[in-house]
Amino acid sequence: MELWAAIDLMEGSAVTLVQGRAKERTVWDESPLRLAERWQDEGAHGLHVVDLDAAFGTGSNAEVARRIIKESRVPVQVGGGIRSAEAADGWLGDGASRVVLGTLAFSDPAAAQSIVGAHGPEKVIVAADYKDGMIVTRGWKESQGIPIVAAAKGLEAQGFRNLLTTAVGRDGMKTGPDVATVRELAFATRMKITASGGIRDVSDLLDLERAGAAAAIIGRALYEETVKLGDAKGRVA
């Protein structure tokens, strides 16, 4: 299972939110560029960079994200506010290994599919963020009224191959990941599942691996050092 380090950007800094609430955030002292270098040195398979200001419609951290991409030695997938094919094309042209599509995949499936058609399915990962079992979009503010498993099946039928699941209710809470939903998704689809939200320690990563996750995105646990990438890589296949 691949281990990706999360770098969530807000107002130029790396932050961690609690259940997606911008007002409940921890701002980390190290710069995003220094953190990107640190996670690479510690063995991250890739960097998961999200522009939260763009996701919430309050600003942009595009220049910081571009610098991370330019200087990175590992793949960088970028998300947050990518709501058009042109925006996705731009990030991929800037060197992102993959774009994260959330709102666009549900509000304009044809546009999202056009990105897959232009760049291939491995260049796109769909963010199936969910709260109380239902898909949420637009910075986790709007419910789509679609159950997570049904949404995943629909996305697979449309040609998407990579799925990023975030249990919003567990994000930043240190309560453990939603292993049951990951297991259900892995059983119900053939998509590559990347799990995010609630990861506390290596045992959580092992549980996700056994449930069928192909990758995990680690945020607060890295920053608070309850997960160390070097140790985790030695235990997770």
N, C-alpha and C positions, 0 to 999 in steps of 0.2 A: 504494500500500500504506500502510495506517495504521500509525503508530508509537505504541505505548503504553508508558508508563514504569511499571516495577514498583516497588511499595513493599511489601515483605514485613515484617510486624510480628511482633516477639517481645519480650515483657516491656516493651512500650511504646516500643521503639526500632525503627528501620529496620535490617534486617539482610540479608546475603546468605549463603546456605548453599552448601556444596559437595556436590553430588549428593544434596541433601535431608537431609544429616546435621546435626542440630541442634548437635552438639558442634563441628562445623567451620564456624563462622560468623564473618563480619566484621560488627561493629557500627559503623554509620556515625554520625559525631558530630552531624550535623544532625538536628533533630527531624523526625518524619514529616510534620508540618504544614508545616514550612519546605521540605522536599523536594517536597511536593506543589505548593507555590507555585512553586518553582524549575522543576520540569519543565513546568508550565503556561506559565511565562514563556518557556521555551526552545522551546516549540512542540509539546509532546506532543498527539497527537490525543485521548488519554484516559489515565486512571490505572488501573492494575491493582493492586488492594489485596488482599493475602492475609493473613489472620490465621493465622499458623503455629502459635501456641499452641492455637487452636481446632482446627486440622487435626490436631495431635498429641495433642489431648485433655489438655493441660496447663494451660490457662488461657484468657483471652479478652482481645482488644484491641478489643472492639466499640466502646467509646466513642471511641477514637482514629479508628477507621474512620468512624464517624458524623460526626465533626467534619470529616474530609477531604471526605466527601460534601457536607456542608452548605456548606462554604466553596469548593468547587471550581467553576471556570468551564467545565470540560470534563467529558465523561462519566466516570463512575467505575464500574468493575465490581468486585464484591466476591466473594472466595472464601475457603475455609478453614473446614471444619467445618460447612458448610451441609448437614445430613443429614436435613432434613424439609421438607415443603411449608410448614409454619408459619414456619420460619426463613427460607426464601426469600421468603415473603410479607412478612415483617418488613423485610428489607433493601430490597426494592422499594418498600415503603411509606415507608421512610426516605429514598428518593430515589436509590438505586443505579440506574444505567442498565441494569445486567445483573447476574445472579447466576451464579457459576461453580459448576457441579455436578460433583463428582467421584465420590466413593463412592456417593452416592445414586442416580446414574444407572445404576449396576451392581447395587447391593444391593436397590433398590426402584424398578424402572423405571416402575411405575404411578404412584408418587408424583412422580417426575421429570416424567412426561408430564402430570400434573395441573397442574404449574406452567406448562408451555407452554400448556395449555388455558385456564388462568385469565388469563395475562398476555401470551400470544403468543410465537412462536418467537424473536423478536429480543430478548426479555428474558432469554434463557437461553443460556449457552455451556457446553458439556460439556468438562470437562478429561479428555482422553485421555492421561494421563501413562503413559509406558512405559519399561521397562527390559529390555534384551536382547530387544526386539521385542514384549514382552508388557505388557498393561495392569497397572498397579499402583494401589492405592487406600489409603485410611486413612493419609494422610501418607506415601505411597510405601512403606509397610511390607508390604502384602499383594499378592501377585500374583493376578490373576483367571484366569490361564491362557488369556487370549484374545489372539490376535495383534492388533496395532494396526489394521491395515487391515480385518480382519474386524469388529473392534469398531466402527470408523467406519461401515462399511456397515450394521451393525445399528442403530446410533443414527440414521442417516439414515432407515432404514425406519420407525423409531418416531416420526418427525416432528421430530427436532432438525435445526437448520439451521446452527448455529455450533459449531465444534470447536476447542478449544485443545489443541495438542499440545506436550508437554514431554518432551524426551529427557533423562531423569533422569541418565543417565550422563555427559551433557555439561553439565549445569546447574552454573554457577559455575566451570567448568573452563577456559574460554577456549580451547577446542579447535575451535570452529566449530560451527555448527548442523547438524542432520541433514537436509541438503537433499534427499537421496534419498528419505527417507520422506515429506517434505512433497510432493515431486513425485508420489510414488505415491498419496498420499491425494487430491491434487487431480485426478489422472487417474481414480481409482476411484470418487469420489463427486462430488456437486455441492454439498457443504457449503462454507461459508466457513471457510477454514483460518487460524487464528492460530498462529504458530510461536513457540516459546520454548525457550531452553536453548542455551548455548554461543556466543551471538552476541558477536563480538569487535570488528567494525568495519563501516564502510559497505559494503564489498565483500560481507560476509556478508548484509547486508540486500538488496543487489541480487541475490544468488544466490537468496535466498528468494522475492523478488518474481518472478524468472524461473521459479521452480519452481511458482508458482501460489498462493503465500500471499496472503491478503487483508490480513493484519496481522501485525505482529511485536511481541513484548513484550521490552523491553530492560531488563536489570537491571544486573549488575556493570559492563558496558561503559559505562553512563551514569555510574555512581558513580566509576569510575576514569578517566572522560573519554576513553576510546578511541573513543566515539561521542558526537558533539555533535548534539543534535536539530536545531538550525538548519541545520547543514551537511547532515545526512542528508535532511532534508525537501527540500532543494534538488536532491538527486540521485535520490531515490526517488519514483516517480510517485504 
